[in-house]
Amino acid sequence: MFLDPRGVLLAEETLGAAGPATVPGQVIRRALALEAEGIVLARGCRCDAAPAEADVAMARCLDQTARVMGLRLRDLLVMGRSAHVSLRAAGAL
């Protein structure tokens, strides 16, 4: 999800089955094209909502890259069958 400076949704888009290494570049390019300020990522899983180490690593990489470009990663949500986890609320970002 791409947000304006007030937190209003500009666009909600789905990334394809890209590997974690390509996600930050794709997200940053799209955020810049939309003139977004904030980014919220969400990932679904078929099990309980628990962030994997790869989720945390990718979110931190994206957060660092976003800051350099004047953007802000607001959160990464892991959506499980019966619950969700916010990496920001969990202190991972």
N, C-alpha and C positions, 0 to 999 in steps of 0.2 A: 504494500500500500504506500502510496506517495502522498505526502501532506504538504500543504502550504504553511507559511510561518504561523498562522493562527491554529493549525491543527486540523484544517478542513481537508477532507479527502479530495485529491486531484484525480487520482486514478488507482484502480485496483487491478493488478495484472498477475498472471501465473507464469512462472518460469518453466521451461521444459525440463526434461530429465538431464539437466546439465550437472557436471561434477562440481563438488564444493569449491574447487579452485577457480572455476569460471564465474561463479555467482557474484562475487564482489564487483568485478568489472562490468557485468551486465547490469547490475542494479545501479551502480554509479552513473553509467552512461544514460540509462533511462531517466534517472532522477534529474540529471542535468538537462536533458531534452525537455522534460516537463516543467523545468524551473521550480522543482520541489525544494523544500527545506528539510523535511523530515521523512524518514523511512521506517516502516514497520514491516517486518517479515513474519510469516507464519508458515509452519510446517506441520503437516498432519502425520500421525502415526496410528497404527492399528492396535497398539498396546497402551499401557498407562502412559500418561504424559510425563516423560522424563527426558531432559535434554542430554544428548550424547556429547561426548568430548568434541566430536567434529562440529556439532552445533555451536558450542562455546567458542571454539577456535575460529570458525568462519565468521561468527558475529563480531568477535574482537578484531579480526582482520578488516571486516567491512566498516566497523566503527572508526578505526584508525584512518582508513582510506577516505571515508566520508568527511571526517573532520578536516583533512587536508584540502578537500574540495569545497569546504564551507557548508557541508550538509551535516545532518545529525541522524544517527541510527537511534530511533526512539525505543525500539524493543524488538525482540525475536520471541515469538510465541510458539510453543510446541503444543499442538492440539491432540489430545488423546481421546479415547472412546468416552470416558466419563469425566475428564478433567482437562485443564490446560495449565501450562507453566509459563510464566513470564521470566525471561532471563534477567531483565532489568530488576524485577521485584525479588528475584532470587539472589541478586548481588553479583551475577556473573558478568554484567556490563557496567 
